[in-house]
Amino acid sequence: MEFIQITDIQQAQFKAALDIYEYAFPANERHPLEVITARVAAGHNQLYIAHNANEVIFMALLWPLRNTRFILLDYMATSAASRGQNIGSRFLQHLQAIAREQDKYYIIEAEHPGYGDNKEERQRRIAFYKKNGAKELKNVRYILPALQGDTTTEMILMILPDYPGGKIDVMIVNNLIHQLYKELYNRNAADIGPQTHNANEQIELI
């Protein structure tokens, strides 16, 4: 299966990818379609798809954080009819090959399994990422701002592939969170609430 990048927002495949995006994520966790369209058109978001017999069956949005080695795996979803075919796992393997070649790391925002009504689904999602090589940043509090409406979401951050030594400096993490908030959500990272880590600490990856 080949994963291809879509840059032309006029392509039928672009609209098909956004249909999967809109169906897969709740409104408070996704940007309005016009925001995604503008970001892809401007080259800020990278849109990847997979297709089968000219039907788009998978989409992923990536956001390279400016002047860093980090890329946010912003969204990833498979069409309802094509789930269970390991397409997401294949894409993560594809990303890891690129990351090792380019000395990059992918950041993943995953719903915290300790919150919400769909705890089992959240636990399965985290287990999926870990099975495919991602590591969780231990005890890092991260809140996804409400993207539509006013409902925020408790999240955990993950990294792919594993960081050297299995730990990452807290200052790198703090800067990463600030940059995520500023670039993607136009928010101040102070909105996340108080942090318990000191400046000399290292964050364990589990």
Contacts in CASP RR format, 6 or more apart in sequence:
PFRMAT RR
TARGET T0000
AUTHOR 0000-0000-0000
METHOD contacts of the structure
MODEL  1
MEFIQITDIQQAQFKAALDIYEYAFPANERHPLEVITARVAAGHNQLYIA
HNANEVIFMALLWPLRNTRFILLDYMATSAASRGQNIGSRFLQHLQAIAR
EQDKYYIIEAEHPGYGDNKEERQRRIAFYKKNGAKELKNVRYILPALQGD
TTTEMILMILPDYPGGKIDVMIVNNLIHQLYKELYNRNAADIGPQTHNAN
EQIELI
1 50 0 8 1.000
1 52 0 8 1.000
1 87 0 8 1.000
1 90 0 8 1.000
2 50 0 8 1.000
3 48 0 8 1.000
3 49 0 8 1.000
3 50 0 8 1.000
3 58 0 8 1.000
3 60 0 8 1.000
3 90 0 8 1.000
3 91 0 8 1.000
3 94 0 8 1.000
4 48 0 8 1.000
4 49 0 8 1.000
4 50 0 8 1.000
4 51 0 8 1.000
5 46 0 8 1.000
5 47 0 8 1.000
5 48 0 8 1.000
6 13 0 8 1.000
6 14 0 8 1.000
6 17 0 8 1.000
6 40 0 8 1.000
6 47 0 8 1.000
6 48 0 8 1.000
6 49 0 8 1.000
7 40 0 8 1.000
7 43 0 8 1.000
7 47 0 8 1.000
8 14 0 8 1.000
9 37 0 8 1.000
9 40 0 8 1.000
9 41 0 8 1.000
13 49 0 8 1.000
13 51 0 8 1.000
13 56 0 8 1.000
14 40 0 8 1.000
14 47 0 8 1.000
16 49 0 8 1.000
16 55 0 8 1.000
16 56 0 8 1.000
17 47 0 8 1.000
17 49 0 8 1.000
17 56 0 8 1.000
17 59 0 8 1.000
18 33 0 8 1.000
18 36 0 8 1.000
18 37 0 8 1.000
18 59 0 8 1.000
20 56 0 8 1.000
20 58 0 8 1.000
20 59 0 8 1.000
20 77 0 8 1.000
20 78 0 8 1.000
20 79 0 8 1.000
21 30 0 8 1.000
21 33 0 8 1.000
21 36 0 8 1.000
21 59 0 8 1.000
21 61 0 8 1.000
21 75 0 8 1.000
21 77 0 8 1.000
22 30 0 8 1.000
22 33 0 8 1.000
23 77 0 8 1.000
23 80 0 8 1.000
24 75 0 8 1.000
24 77 0 8 1.000
25 75 0 8 1.000
25 77 0 8 1.000
27 147 0 8 1.000
27 148 0 8 1.000
27 149 0 8 1.000
28 146 0 8 1.000
28 147 0 8 1.000
28 148 0 8 1.000
28 149 0 8 1.000
28 150 0 8 1.000
28 151 0 8 1.000
28 152 0 8 1.000
28 153 0 8 1.000
29 144 0 8 1.000
29 147 0 8 1.000
29 153 0 8 1.000
30 75 0 8 1.000
30 147 0 8 1.000
30 148 0 8 1.000
31 39 0 8 1.000
31 147 0 8 1.000
31 148 0 8 1.000
32 147 0 8 1.000
32 148 0 8 1.000
36 45 0 8 1.000
36 61 0 8 1.000
39 45 0 8 1.000
39 63 0 8 1.000
40 46 0 8 1.000
40 47 0 8 1.000
40 61 0 8 1.000
44 63 0 8 1.000
45 61 0 8 1.000
45 62 0 8 1.000
45 63 0 8 1.000
45 74 0 8 1.000
46 61 0 8 1.000
46 62 0 8 1.000
46 63 0 8 1.000
46 64 0 8 1.000
47 59 0 8 1.000
47 60 0 8 1.000
47 61 0 8 1.000
48 59 0 8 1.000
48 60 0 8 1.000
48 61 0 8 1.000
48 62 0 8 1.000
48 91 0 8 1.000
49 56 0 8 1.000
49 58 0 8 1.000
49 59 0 8 1.000
49 60 0 8 1.000
50 56 0 8 1.000
50 57 0 8 1.000
50 58 0 8 1.000
50 87 0 8 1.000
50 91 0 8 1.000
51 57 0 8 1.000
51 58 0 8 1.000
52 82 0 8 1.000
55 79 0 8 1.000
56 79 0 8 1.000
57 78 0 8 1.000
57 79 0 8 1.000
57 81 0 8 1.000
57 82 0 8 1.000
57 87 0 8 1.000
58 76 0 8 1.000
58 77 0 8 1.000
58 78 0 8 1.000
58 79 0 8 1.000
58 82 0 8 1.000
58 87 0 8 1.000
58 88 0 8 1.000
58 91 0 8 1.000
59 75 0 8 1.000
59 76 0 8 1.000
59 77 0 8 1.000
60 73 0 8 1.000
60 74 0 8 1.000
60 75 0 8 1.000
60 76 0 8 1.000
60 77 0 8 1.000
60 91 0 8 1.000
61 74 0 8 1.000
61 75 0 8 1.000
61 76 0 8 1.000
62 71 0 8 1.000
62 72 0 8 1.000
62 73 0 8 1.000
62 74 0 8 1.000
62 106 0 8 1.000
63 71 0 8 1.000
63 72 0 8 1.000
63 74 0 8 1.000
63 183 0 8 1.000
63 184 0 8 1.000
64 70 0 8 1.000
64 71 0 8 1.000
64 72 0 8 1.000
65 71 0 8 1.000
65 72 0 8 1.000
65 107 0 8 1.000
65 176 0 8 1.000
65 179 0 8 1.000
65 180 0 8 1.000
65 183 0 8 1.000
66 179 0 8 1.000
66 183 0 8 1.000
68 176 0 8 1.000
68 179 0 8 1.000
69 103 0 8 1.000
69 104 0 8 1.000
69 105 0 8 1.000
70 104 0 8 1.000
70 105 0 8 1.000
70 106 0 8 1.000
70 107 0 8 1.000
70 176 0 8 1.000
71 104 0 8 1.000
71 105 0 8 1.000
71 106 0 8 1.000
71 107 0 8 1.000
72 106 0 8 1.000
72 107 0 8 1.000
72 108 0 8 1.000
72 109 0 8 1.000
72 180 0 8 1.000
72 184 0 8 1.000
73 95 0 8 1.000
73 106 0 8 1.000
73 107 0 8 1.000
73 108 0 8 1.000
73 160 0 8 1.000
74 109 0 8 1.000
74 184 0 8 1.000
76 88 0 8 1.000
76 91 0 8 1.000
78 84 0 8 1.000
78 85 0 8 1.000
78 87 0 8 1.000
78 88 0 8 1.000
88 132 0 8 1.000
89 128 0 8 1.000
89 131 0 8 1.000
89 132 0 8 1.000
92 129 0 8 1.000
92 132 0 8 1.000
92 133 0 8 1.000
92 134 0 8 1.000
92 160 0 8 1.000
93 132 0 8 1.000
95 106 0 8 1.000
95 160 0 8 1.000
96 133 0 8 1.000
96 160 0 8 1.000
96 161 0 8 1.000
98 104 0 8 1.000
99 105 0 8 1.000
99 106 0 8 1.000
99 160 0 8 1.000
99 161 0 8 1.000
100 161 0 8 1.000
105 159 0 8 1.000
105 160 0 8 1.000
105 161 0 8 1.000
105 163 0 8 1.000
106 159 0 8 1.000
106 160 0 8 1.000
106 161 0 8 1.000
107 157 0 8 1.000
107 158 0 8 1.000
107 159 0 8 1.000
107 176 0 8 1.000
107 180 0 8 1.000
108 129 0 8 1.000
108 134 0 8 1.000
108 157 0 8 1.000
108 158 0 8 1.000
108 159 0 8 1.000
108 160 0 8 1.000
109 142 0 8 1.000
109 144 0 8 1.000
109 155 0 8 1.000
109 156 0 8 1.000
109 157 0 8 1.000
110 122 0 8 1.000
110 125 0 8 1.000
110 126 0 8 1.000
110 129 0 8 1.000
110 155 0 8 1.000
110 156 0 8 1.000
110 157 0 8 1.000
110 158 0 8 1.000
111 118 0 8 1.000
111 122 0 8 1.000
111 125 0 8 1.000
111 153 0 8 1.000
111 154 0 8 1.000
111 155 0 8 1.000
111 156 0 8 1.000
112 122 0 8 1.000
112 153 0 8 1.000
112 154 0 8 1.000
112 155 0 8 1.000
112 156 0 8 1.000
113 119 0 8 1.000
113 122 0 8 1.000
113 123 0 8 1.000
113 126 0 8 1.000
114 122 0 8 1.000
114 154 0 8 1.000
115 153 0 8 1.000
115 154 0 8 1.000
116 122 0 8 1.000
116 154 0 8 1.000
126 136 0 8 1.000
126 156 0 8 1.000
126 158 0 8 1.000
129 158 0 8 1.000
129 160 0 8 1.000
130 136 0 8 1.000
130 158 0 8 1.000
132 160 0 8 1.000
133 160 0 8 1.000
133 161 0 8 1.000
133 162 0 8 1.000
134 158 0 8 1.000
134 159 0 8 1.000
134 160 0 8 1.000
134 161 0 8 1.000
135 158 0 8 1.000
135 159 0 8 1.000
135 160 0 8 1.000
135 162 0 8 1.000
135 163 0 8 1.000
135 166 0 8 1.000
135 205 0 8 1.000
135 206 0 8 1.000
136 156 0 8 1.000
136 157 0 8 1.000
136 158 0 8 1.000
136 205 0 8 1.000
136 206 0 8 1.000
137 156 0 8 1.000
137 157 0 8 1.000
137 158 0 8 1.000
137 159 0 8 1.000
137 168 0 8 1.000
137 173 0 8 1.000
137 203 0 8 1.000
137 205 0 8 1.000
138 203 0 8 1.000
138 204 0 8 1.000
138 205 0 8 1.000
138 206 0 8 1.000
139 196 0 8 1.000
139 197 0 8 1.000
139 203 0 8 1.000
139 204 0 8 1.000
140 156 0 8 1.000
140 157 0 8 1.000
140 173 0 8 1.000
140 177 0 8 1.000
140 197 0 8 1.000
140 203 0 8 1.000
141 154 0 8 1.000
141 192 0 8 1.000
141 193 0 8 1.000
141 195 0 8 1.000
141 196 0 8 1.000
142 154 0 8 1.000
142 155 0 8 1.000
142 156 0 8 1.000
142 157 0 8 1.000
142 177 0 8 1.000
142 192 0 8 1.000
143 152 0 8 1.000
143 153 0 8 1.000
143 154 0 8 1.000
143 155 0 8 1.000
143 191 0 8 1.000
143 192 0 8 1.000
143 193 0 8 1.000
144 152 0 8 1.000
144 153 0 8 1.000
144 154 0 8 1.000
144 155 0 8 1.000
145 152 0 8 1.000
145 181 0 8 1.000
145 185 0 8 1.000
145 187 0 8 1.000
145 191 0 8 1.000
146 152 0 8 1.000
146 153 0 8 1.000
147 185 0 8 1.000
157 173 0 8 1.000
157 176 0 8 1.000
157 177 0 8 1.000
159 168 0 8 1.000
159 205 0 8 1.000
162 205 0 8 1.000
163 205 0 8 1.000
166 204 0 8 1.000
166 205 0 8 1.000
167 202 0 8 1.000
167 203 0 8 1.000
167 204 0 8 1.000
167 205 0 8 1.000
168 202 0 8 1.000
168 203 0 8 1.000
168 205 0 8 1.000
169 202 0 8 1.000
169 203 0 8 1.000
170 197 0 8 1.000
170 198 0 8 1.000
170 199 0 8 1.000
170 200 0 8 1.000
170 201 0 8 1.000
170 202 0 8 1.000
170 203 0 8 1.000
171 199 0 8 1.000
173 197 0 8 1.000
173 203 0 8 1.000
174 189 0 8 1.000
174 195 0 8 1.000
174 197 0 8 1.000
177 189 0 8 1.000
177 192 0 8 1.000
178 189 0 8 1.000
180 189 0 8 1.000
181 187 0 8 1.000
181 188 0 8 1.000
181 189 0 8 1.000
181 191 0 8 1.000
181 192 0 8 1.000
182 188 0 8 1.000
182 189 0 8 1.000
197 203 0 8 1.000
END
